Amino acid sequence: MQNEIDLELAKKLLKNPAFPRTTKYDPEWMVGLDLGCPTFWLLERLCEGMKFEPGMRVLDLGCGKAGGSIFLAKEFDVQVWAVDVGVSQSENLERIREMGLECQVFPLRADARELPFPKDFFDAIVCVNSLFFFATDEIYLRHHLIPRVKPGGQIGSVVPGFYEEFDGDLPTNLPEHLKQYWGSCMLYTWHSAEWWRRHWLKTESVEVELADDFPGKEGYQTYLDWERIIGYPQKIAEDDKGRNITFARLVVRRLTSF
């Protein structure tokens, strides 16, 4: 089923002055980059907890169609390696060229568990709507991701999740309105900001600087607004009515002793 995109709603909501960086970009272009995530809103909020300096090397892991990579390069004048396993690097390069950033944003198709970068290569790493696909195990963060950022460097992530973890067996103990989305929306990979905070700390290689689910119900509202703009057949946010669903935002810094 093809999504029924509401472009007029996109033009209205994506010009929200609460997101001044996002308002610089064409709503139709942003909607055309959709891979299930309001990248620009989430990235703008994530960057509020991170520090970028011109010329820094940044990994955008799970970059999708490289919209966030373009955002990072234009907004902060950093070099970005745009990495995704499911999107052609050639297609991403065309989008990057259209923005005149081919000397600043470098697309690559690669698996997150086989990153072709040496240790300590990046000054910062950004992961928007990606870590829940491959980083919930006990191995990935410590052995695959954290070593790629320099000691003292930041890693920022945003993932869909819940305000709190559910008790008991799942999906049996999920609220009834969420059970139908267990498989189609990968709810078995969703967690709270507190769960992710502990998950990062278990690596013994980072300090957590920020772990929240977006104050003021903004995480839920962002999910709901994007769901309405794109016209997804799954109405998970609409069905949830703000009771459980949000986005979890985390910023960690690699310890110098790791």
Secondary structure by P-SEA (a helix, b strand, c coil): cccccaaaaaaaaaacccccccccccaaaaaaaccccaaaaaaaaaaaacccccbbbbbbcccccaaaaaaaaaacbbbbbbbbccccaaaaaaaaaaacccccbbbbbccccccccccccccbbbbcccccccccccccccccccccccccbbbbbbbbbcccccccccccccccccccccccccccccccaaaaaaaaaaacccccccccccccaaaaaaaaaaaaaaccccccccccccccbbbbbbbbbbbccc
